[in-house]
């Protein structure tokens, strides 16, 4: 069957079986920064955004993603791939990057969370961030640097958004 996918604002058409998983279809169209961790949707490392909402690409069927805008970690990159995005810089500053197993999923949840809380004025709480990353497993950091990075990033994005709106 032919499947039409929109990945990082680029249309793709692939030949795939109806049981093809999204993670495999994404690899076929060149999205390679999506690790397959547990293959059961339990670890969160393969998280992508589907119409702006986080989903596990290792359990989603590619055929169900037609007419859905998929964003992967590559879609978060700056146009100049040599420059780290604000989100990546926040992770680096906080020491939230270690083995890299959870990083793609955490970045995707962070992007989603920032968009979701963009118009709020109060600083985002650790509790809100912890609830959002609850389904993403981290083996190394103990989550503290990840929570700090996401709080920093989200609060900075709000400031930028507020300054642009004024």
RAURWO-V523568 format. One record per residue. N is the residue number from 1. RES is the residue in one small letter. PHI is phi in whole degrees, 0 to 359 (999 if undefined). PSI is psi as a letter, one per 40 degrees, with the letter a starting at -180 (none if undefined). D_CENTER is the distance of its C-alpha to the mean C-alpha in whole Angstrom. Layout:
n->N res->RES phi->PHI psi->PSI d_center->D_CENTER
n->N res->RES phi->PHI psi->PSI d_center->D_CENTER
This chain:
n->1 res->x phi->999 psi->i d_center->28
n->2 res->x phi->271 psi->h d_center->26
n->3 res->x phi->238 psi->h d_center->22
n->4 res->x phi->266 psi->h d_center->21
n->5 res->x phi->236 psi->i d_center->17
n->6 res->x phi->249 psi->h d_center->16
n->7 res->x phi->239 psi->h d_center->13
n->8 res->x phi->53 psi->f d_center->12
n->9 res->x phi->68 psi->e d_center->15
n->10 res->x phi->240 psi->h d_center->17
n->11 res->x phi->285 psi->i d_center->19
n->12 res->x phi->222 psi->i d_center->20
n->13 res->x phi->230 psi->h d_center->22
n->14 res->x phi->233 psi->i d_center->23
n->15 res->x phi->266 psi->h d_center->25
n->16 res->x phi->208 psi->i d_center->24
n->17 res->x phi->281 psi->i d_center->26
n->18 res->x phi->294 psi->e d_center->25
n->19 res->x phi->261 psi->e d_center->23
n->20 res->x phi->295 psi->h d_center->21
n->21 res->x phi->281 psi->i d_center->17
n->22 res->x phi->301 psi->d d_center->14
n->23 res->x phi->302 psi->d d_center->13
n->24 res->x phi->287 psi->d d_center->17
n->25 res->x phi->295 psi->d d_center->17
n->26 res->x phi->296 psi->d d_center->14
n->27 res->x phi->297 psi->d d_center->16
n->28 res->x phi->296 psi->d d_center->19
n->29 res->x phi->268 psi->e d_center->18
n->30 res->x phi->102 psi->e d_center->16
n->31 res->x phi->277 psi->g d_center->13
n->32 res->x phi->255 psi->e d_center->13
n->33 res->x phi->268 psi->f d_center->11
n->34 res->x phi->244 psi->h d_center->9
n->35 res->x phi->286 psi->i d_center->12
n->36 res->x phi->262 psi->h d_center->14
n->37 res->x phi->273 psi->c d_center->15
n->38 res->x phi->259 psi->e d_center->17
n->39 res->x phi->64 psi->e d_center->17
n->40 res->x phi->230 psi->e d_center->17
n->41 res->x phi->78 psi->e d_center->14
n->42 res->x phi->265 psi->d d_center->15
n->43 res->x phi->262 psi->d d_center->13
n->44 res->x phi->84 psi->e d_center->10
n->45 res->x phi->293 psi->d d_center->9
n->46 res->x phi->264 psi->e d_center->8
n->47 res->x phi->297 psi->h d_center->6
n->48 res->x phi->230 psi->i d_center->5
n->49 res->x phi->257 psi->h d_center->6
n->50 res->x phi->245 psi->h d_center->10
n->51 res->x phi->51 psi->f d_center->12
n->52 res->x phi->85 psi->e d_center->9
n->53 res->x phi->251 psi->h d_center->9
n->54 res->x phi->290 psi->h d_center->7
n->55 res->x phi->223 psi->i d_center->9
n->56 res->x phi->268 psi->h d_center->10
n->57 res->x phi->286 psi->e d_center->11
n->58 res->x phi->279 psi->e d_center->14
n->59 res->x phi->240 psi->e d_center->16
n->60 res->x phi->276 psi->i d_center->15
n->61 res->x phi->275 psi->h d_center->18
n->62 res->x phi->301 psi->d d_center->17
n->63 res->x phi->299 psi->d d_center->21
n->64 res->x phi->277 psi->e d_center->19
n->65 res->x phi->259 psi->e d_center->16
n->66 res->x phi->296 psi->h d_center->19
n->67 res->x phi->73 psi->e d_center->19
n->68 res->x phi->245 psi->h d_center->15
n->69 res->x phi->275 psi->h d_center->13
n->70 res->x phi->260 psi->h d_center->10
n->71 res->x phi->241 psi->h d_center->7
n->72 res->x phi->250 psi->i d_center->6
n->73 res->x phi->301 psi->d d_center->6
n->74 res->x phi->299 psi->d d_center->9
n->75 res->x phi->288 psi->e d_center->9
n->76 res->x phi->274 psi->e d_center->8
n->77 res->x phi->296 psi->i d_center->11
n->78 res->x phi->286 psi->i d_center->14
n->79 res->x phi->304 psi->d d_center->17
n->80 res->x phi->267 psi->h d_center->19
n->81 res->x phi->297 psi->e d_center->17
n->82 res->x phi->276 psi->e d_center->19
n->83 res->x phi->254 psi->h d_center->18
n->84 res->x phi->287 psi->i d_center->15
n->85 res->x phi->287 psi->i d_center->13
n->86 res->x phi->300 psi->d d_center->14
n->87 res->x phi->294 psi->d d_center->11
n->88 res->x phi->296 psi->d d_center->11
n->89 res->x phi->296 psi->d d_center->15
n->90 res->x phi->297 psi->d d_center->14
n->91 res->x phi->297 psi->d d_center->13
n->92 res->x phi->295 psi->d d_center->16
n->93 res->x phi->301 psi->d d_center->19
n->94 res->x phi->275 psi->e d_center->18
n->95 res->x phi->70 psi->f d_center->18
n->96 res->x phi->272 psi->e d_center->15
n->97 res->x phi->253 psi->h d_center->15
n->98 res->x phi->232 psi->c d_center->17
n->99 res->x phi->285 psi->d d_center->17
n->100 res->x phi->92 psi->e d_center->13
n->101 res->x phi->303 psi->d d_center->13
n->102 res->x phi->266 psi->e d_center->10
n->103 res->x phi->305 psi->d d_center->9
n->104 res->x phi->302 psi->d d_center->6
n->105 res->x phi->295 psi->d d_center->5
n->106 res->x phi->294 psi->d d_center->6
n->107 res->x phi->298 psi->d d_center->5
n->108 res->x phi->293 psi->d d_center->1
n->109 res->x phi->294 psi->d d_center->5
n->110 res->x phi->298 psi->d d_center->7
n->111 res->x phi->297 psi->d d_center->6
n->112 res->x phi->298 psi->d d_center->7
n->113 res->x phi->296 psi->d d_center->10
n->114 res->x phi->297 psi->d d_center->11
n->115 res->x phi->294 psi->d d_center->12
n->116 res->x phi->291 psi->d d_center->13
n->117 res->x phi->251 psi->e d_center->15
n->118 res->x phi->303 psi->d d_center->16
n->119 res->x phi->267 psi->e d_center->20
n->120 res->x phi->280 psi->i d_center->21
n->121 res->x phi->254 psi->d d_center->23
n->122 res->x phi->285 psi->i d_center->23
n->123 res->x phi->303 psi->i d_center->21
n->124 res->x phi->289 psi->i d_center->18
n->125 res->x phi->270 psi->i d_center->20
n->126 res->x phi->304 psi->d d_center->19
n->127 res->x phi->298 psi->d d_center->19
n->128 res->x phi->295 psi->d d_center->17
n->129 res->x phi->295 psi->d d_center->14
n->130 res->x phi->300 psi->d d_center->15
n->131 res->x phi->296 psi->d d_center->15
n->132 res->x phi->292 psi->d d_center->12
n->133 res->x phi->267 psi->e d_center->11
n->134 res->x phi->308 psi->d d_center->14
n->135 res->x phi->269 psi->e d_center->13
n->136 res->x phi->249 psi->h d_center->11
n->137 res->x phi->274 psi->h d_center->14
n->138 res->x phi->235 psi->h d_center->15
n->139 res->x phi->269 psi->e d_center->18
n->140 res->x phi->245 psi->d d_center->19
n->141 res->x phi->273 psi->e d_center->18
n->142 res->x phi->72 psi->e d_center->19
n->143 res->x phi->73 psi->d d_center->16
n->144 res->x phi->304 psi->d d_center->19
n->145 res->x phi->294 psi->d d_center->17
n->146 res->x phi->292 psi->d d_center->13
n->147 res->x phi->298 psi->d d_center->15
n->148 res->x phi->299 psi->d d_center->17
n->149 res->x phi->297 psi->d d_center->14
n->150 res->x phi->291 psi->d d_center->12
n->151 res->x phi->299 psi->d d_center->15
n->152 res->x phi->300 psi->d d_center->17
n->153 res->x phi->299 psi->d d_center->14
n->154 res->x phi->296 psi->d d_center->14
n->155 res->x phi->295 psi->d d_center->18
n->156 res->x phi->293 psi->d d_center->18
n->157 res->x phi->295 psi->d d_center->16
n->158 res->x phi->297 psi->d d_center->18
n->159 res->x phi->299 psi->d d_center->21
n->160 res->x phi->299 psi->d d_center->20
n->161 res->x phi->295 psi->d d_center->20
n->162 res->x phi->296 psi->d d_center->23
n->163 res->x phi->296 psi->d d_center->25
n->164 res->x phi->291 psi->d d_center->24
n->165 res->x phi->284 psi->d d_center->25
n->166 res->x phi->286 psi->none d_center->29
